[in-house]
Amino acid sequence: MSHLISLDQVSFSVKAPHDFTWLHDLGNVFVVFAEQDSGNLSFGVEKNDVKKFVKYAGASPLHFAGDPEEAITRLKEAIPVYESLQHPNLVNLVEHFQLENGYALVFEWFEGEGLHPHWKFPPPLKYEHPDSPYFRFRQLSIDHRLAVLKNIFEFHVHVEEMGYVAIDFYDGSILYDFKHHQMKICDIDLYQQKPYTNPMGRLWGSSRFMSPEEFIEEAEIDSRTNVFLMGATAFALVGGELDRSIEKWEASQALYDVAMQASEKERDNRYTSVKQFFQAWEEALRIEKNNEKT
């Protein structure tokens, strides 16, 4: 059974009745994201020509099988993560507050599209449909895509320096503004402070981006884990994703070699830190540019 909720310009369904009238204090609701399986519902609201993004836990989304109280706890635990990891390449948390039946986080609005819109463009449509954000992103010049990778790498150097590890980062965490060629990272709710060991076997996330240790209970999740993540991200944006052959790679051989070392299954063969990986990546870019000049 589902219950239809209508708010301003949007309608969506939840498993049980829930009060969303508090959203009216934040502005006019112009979009809803109701299909996540995290237990959260998200809304775009606008007031006095200012848009904001609201992430809310406490209701029972159709695709969520857990307890709303668990979703509330996870959302509250995400607050210090966003506060500690503030960065120009991360969506900005502006406020958060308790409600009678839930909890809300409010972010600045960013006019970007997620690169993994699973419900609208599930594979293979994600890779083939001309309206798919991922497909459109892959049609951009290599320079635009390398600029996005640089922003992602810079943020995760910052994550490392702040004593955190990235959990559940994938292309759905990347928002891209095609008009202004800008990007932001979102949904870092599950990033964890170090030291962190795998508590459950398969961790949260997309297997396309996950290292072997993210499938092993009690394995250490650390900087080398995130090095693998950065390599996998490079292959997702300028290569063949899980097909890591040179034939699918669209950048230089030098960058390919860096990405390959980063995404080695054997931890000891990877770079020791995201900072070291990023330095190797930047050096490969510098050599490439010097070669182009000669």
C-alpha positions as CSV (number, residue, x, y, z in Angstrom):
1,M,0.0,0.0,0.0
2,S,1.2,3.5,-0.8
3,H,0.0,7.0,0.1
4,L,0.1,9.9,-2.4
5,I,1.5,13.2,-1.1
6,S,1.0,16.4,-3.0
7,L,3.1,19.5,-2.3
8,D,2.9,22.6,-4.4
9,Q,4.2,21.5,-7.8
10,V,5.1,17.9,-7.0
11,S,3.4,14.6,-6.1
12,F,5.0,11.4,-4.8
13,S,4.2,8.3,-2.8
14,V,5.3,6.9,0.5
15,K,4.5,3.7,2.3
16,A,2.6,5.4,5.2
17,P,1.0,8.8,5.8
18,H,3.5,11.5,6.9
19,D,3.4,15.2,7.7
20,F,5.4,17.3,5.1
21,T,3.7,20.7,5.8
22,W,6.8,22.0,7.5
23,L,8.4,22.3,4.0
24,H,6.1,25.3,3.2
25,D,8.1,27.3,5.7
26,L,11.2,26.8,3.5
27,G,9.5,27.7,0.3
28,N,7.7,26.4,-2.7
29,V,8.5,22.7,-3.4
30,F,9.4,22.5,-7.1
31,V,11.0,19.0,-7.3
32,V,11.2,15.8,-5.3
33,F,13.6,12.9,-5.3
34,A,11.6,10.1,-3.8
35,E,13.2,7.0,-5.3
36,Q,16.3,6.6,-3.2
37,D,16.8,3.4,-1.2
38,S,18.7,5.3,1.6
39,G,15.6,6.1,3.6
40,N,15.9,9.8,2.7
41,L,13.6,12.0,0.7
42,S,15.0,15.1,-1.0
43,F,13.3,18.2,-2.2
44,G,14.1,21.4,-4.1
45,V,12.5,24.4,-2.5
46,E,12.5,28.1,-3.6
47,K,11.7,31.2,-1.5
48,N,12.4,34.8,-2.5
49,D,14.1,33.5,-5.7
50,V,16.6,31.5,-3.7
51,K,16.7,27.7,-4.2
52,K,17.7,25.2,-1.6
53,F,18.0,21.4,-1.4
54,V,16.4,19.6,1.5
55,K,17.3,16.1,2.6
56,Y,14.9,14.6,5.0
57,A,14.7,11.3,7.0
58,G,11.7,10.1,9.0
59,A,9.2,9.1,6.4
60,S,8.9,5.7,4.7
61,P,10.0,6.0,1.1
62,L,8.7,3.3,-1.3
63,H,12.1,1.9,-2.1
64,F,13.4,1.9,1.5
65,A,13.2,-1.4,3.4
66,G,14.6,-0.2,6.7
67,D,13.4,1.6,9.8
68,P,12.9,5.3,9.5
69,E,14.6,5.8,12.9
70,E,17.7,4.2,11.5
71,A,17.6,6.7,8.5
72,I,17.2,9.6,11.0
73,T,20.3,8.4,12.9
74,R,22.4,8.1,9.8
75,L,21.3,11.5,8.6
76,K,22.2,13.1,11.9
77,E,25.6,11.3,11.8
78,A,26.3,12.9,8.4
79,I,26.2,16.5,9.9
80,P,29.7,16.5,11.3
81,V,31.0,14.9,8.1
82,Y,29.7,17.9,6.0
83,E,30.9,20.4,8.5
84,S,34.4,18.9,8.8
85,L,34.8,18.4,5.1
86,Q,33.6,21.8,3.8
87,H,35.2,22.5,0.5
88,P,34.6,24.5,-2.7
89,N,33.9,21.2,-4.6
90,L,31.4,19.9,-2.1
91,V,27.7,21.0,-1.8
92,N,27.4,23.4,1.2
93,L,25.3,22.5,4.2
94,V,23.6,25.6,5.5
95,E,21.4,24.4,8.3
96,H,19.8,21.4,9.9
97,F,17.0,20.9,12.4
98,Q,14.8,18.4,14.3
99,L,11.1,18.0,13.3
100,E,8.4,16.2,15.2
101,N,8.7,13.0,13.1
102,G,12.1,13.4,11.4
103,Y,15.2,15.4,10.7
104,A,16.2,17.7,7.9
105,L,19.4,18.9,6.3
106,V,19.3,22.0,4.1
107,F,22.0,22.7,1.4
108,E,22.6,25.4,-1.0
109,W,21.1,24.6,-4.4
110,F,23.4,23.6,-7.2
111,E,22.1,23.6,-10.8
112,G,23.8,20.2,-11.6
113,E,22.6,16.8,-12.8
114,G,23.7,13.6,-11.2
115,L,25.8,11.4,-13.5
116,H,24.1,8.2,-12.4
117,P,20.3,8.9,-12.6
118,H,19.5,5.2,-11.9
119,W,15.7,5.5,-11.9
120,K,15.4,7.6,-15.0
121,F,18.2,6.1,-17.1
122,P,19.0,2.6,-15.8
123,P,21.7,0.7,-17.6
124,P,22.0,0.4,-20.6
125,L,20.1,3.6,-21.1
126,K,22.6,5.4,-18.9
127,Y,25.3,4.7,-21.5
128,E,23.3,5.1,-24.7
129,H,20.4,7.5,-24.3
130,P,21.2,11.0,-25.6
131,D,19.3,12.6,-22.7
132,S,21.3,10.7,-20.1
133,P,23.6,13.0,-18.1
134,Y,26.3,10.3,-18.1
135,F,26.1,9.9,-21.9
136,R,26.2,13.7,-22.4
137,F,29.1,14.0,-20.0
138,R,31.1,11.4,-22.0
139,Q,30.5,13.5,-25.1
140,L,32.3,16.5,-23.6
141,S,35.9,17.2,-24.5
142,I,38.7,15.3,-22.6
143,D,39.8,18.7,-21.1
144,H,36.4,19.2,-19.5
145,R,36.3,15.7,-18.1
146,L,39.9,15.9,-16.8
147,A,39.0,19.2,-15.1
148,V,36.2,17.3,-13.2
149,L,38.6,14.6,-12.2
150,K,41.0,17.2,-10.9
151,N,38.2,18.6,-8.7
152,I,37.3,15.2,-7.4
153,F,40.9,14.3,-6.6
154,E,41.5,17.7,-4.9
155,F,38.5,17.1,-2.7
156,H,39.6,13.6,-1.7
157,V,43.1,14.9,-0.9
158,H,41.3,17.2,1.5
159,V,39.2,14.3,2.8
160,E,42.5,12.4,3.5
161,E,44.1,15.4,5.2
162,M,41.1,15.8,7.4
163,G,41.4,12.2,8.6
164,Y,38.5,10.7,6.7
165,V,37.9,7.9,4.2
166,A,35.4,8.0,1.4
167,I,32.5,5.4,1.6
168,D,29.8,5.1,-1.1
169,F,31.3,7.6,-3.6
170,Y,30.4,6.8,-7.2
171,D,29.2,8.7,-10.3
172,G,25.9,9.3,-8.6
173,S,27.8,11.5,-6.1
174,I,28.9,13.8,-9.0
175,L,26.7,16.7,-10.0
176,Y,27.5,18.5,-13.3
177,D,26.3,21.8,-14.6
178,F,26.4,21.4,-18.3
179,K,25.7,25.1,-19.0
180,H,28.6,26.5,-16.9
181,H,30.8,23.4,-16.9
182,Q,31.0,23.3,-13.1
183,M,30.7,20.3,-10.7
184,K,30.0,19.6,-7.1
185,I,30.2,16.4,-5.0
186,C,27.2,15.4,-3.0
187,D,26.0,12.6,-0.8
188,I,29.1,12.1,1.4
189,D,26.9,11.0,4.3
190,L,28.7,7.7,4.8
191,Y,32.3,9.0,4.8
192,Q,34.1,7.8,8.0
193,Q,36.8,9.1,10.3
194,K,40.0,7.0,10.3
195,P,40.9,4.5,11.6
196,Y,38.0,2.6,10.0
197,T,37.6,-1.2,9.5
198,N,35.0,-2.8,7.3
199,P,32.2,-3.8,9.8
200,M,29.9,-5.8,7.4
201,G,31.6,-7.5,4.5
202,R,30.2,-5.8,1.4
203,L,30.2,-2.1,2.2
204,W,27.7,0.5,0.9
205,G,28.5,1.7,-2.6
206,S,28.6,0.7,-6.3
207,S,30.8,-2.3,-7.0
208,R,32.1,-0.4,-10.1
209,F,34.1,1.8,-7.7
210,M,34.9,-0.5,-4.8
211,S,38.2,-2.0,-3.8
212,P,38.5,-5.7,-2.9
213,E,38.8,-4.8,0.8
214,E,35.4,-3.1,0.7
215,F,34.0,-6.7,0.4
216,I,36.0,-8.2,3.3
217,E,34.7,-7.9,6.9
218,E,37.3,-6.4,9.3
219,A,39.5,-5.3,6.4
220,E,41.2,-1.9,6.9
221,I,39.6,0.9,4.9
222,D,42.2,3.6,4.5
223,S,44.1,5.9,2.1
224,R,45.0,3.0,-0.2
225,T,41.3,2.2,-0.4
226,N,40.6,5.7,-1.6
227,V,43.5,5.6,-4.0
228,F,41.6,2.6,-5.7
229,L,38.5,4.7,-5.7
230,M,40.2,7.6,-7.5
231,G,41.6,5.2,-10.1
232,A,38.1,3.6,-10.6
233,T,36.6,7.1,-10.9
234,A,39.2,8.0,-13.6
235,F,38.2,4.9,-15.6
236,A,34.5,5.8,-15.1
237,L,34.9,9.3,-16.6
238,V,37.6,8.9,-19.3
239,G,37.9,5.1,-19.7
240,G,35.8,2.0,-20.1
241,E,34.7,1.8,-16.5
242,L,35.2,-1.9,-15.5
243,D,36.9,-2.5,-18.9
244,R,40.2,-1.0,-18.0
245,S,41.9,-1.7,-21.3
246,I,44.0,1.0,-23.0
247,E,41.6,0.7,-26.0
248,K,38.8,2.2,-23.9
249,W,41.0,5.0,-22.4
250,E,40.5,8.5,-23.9
251,A,43.4,10.3,-22.2
252,S,47.2,9.9,-22.4
253,Q,49.2,6.7,-21.8
254,A,50.9,8.4,-18.9
255,L,47.6,9.1,-17.2
256,Y,46.4,5.5,-18.0
257,D,49.5,4.1,-16.2
258,V,48.7,6.2,-13.1
259,A,45.1,5.1,-13.1
260,M,46.1,1.5,-13.5
261,Q,48.5,1.6,-10.6
262,A,45.9,3.3,-8.4
263,S,43.3,0.6,-9.2
264,E,45.5,-2.4,-8.5
265,K,43.6,-5.2,-6.7
266,E,46.7,-5.8,-4.5
267,R,46.8,-2.9,-2.0
268,D,50.6,-2.8,-1.7
269,N,50.9,-2.1,-5.4
270,R,48.8,1.1,-5.2
271,Y,50.0,4.6,-4.3
272,T,50.2,4.9,-0.5
273,S,48.0,8.0,-0.3
274,V,45.5,10.0,-2.4
275,K,48.0,12.9,-2.2
276,Q,50.8,10.7,-3.7
277,F,48.3,9.5,-6.4
278,F,47.3,13.1,-7.3
279,Q,50.9,14.2,-7.5
280,A,51.6,11.4,-9.9
281,W,48.6,12.3,-12.0
282,E,49.6,16.0,-12.1
283,E,53.1,15.1,-13.1
284,A,51.8,12.9,-15.9
285,L,49.7,15.9,-17.1
286,R,52.7,18.2,-16.9
287,I,54.9,15.8,-19.0
288,E,52.1,15.5,-21.5
289,K,51.8,19.3,-21.9
290,N,55.6,19.6,-22.3
291,N,55.6,17.0,-25.0
292,E,52.9,18.9,-26.8
293,K,55.1,22.0,-26.9
294,T,58.1,20.3,-28.4
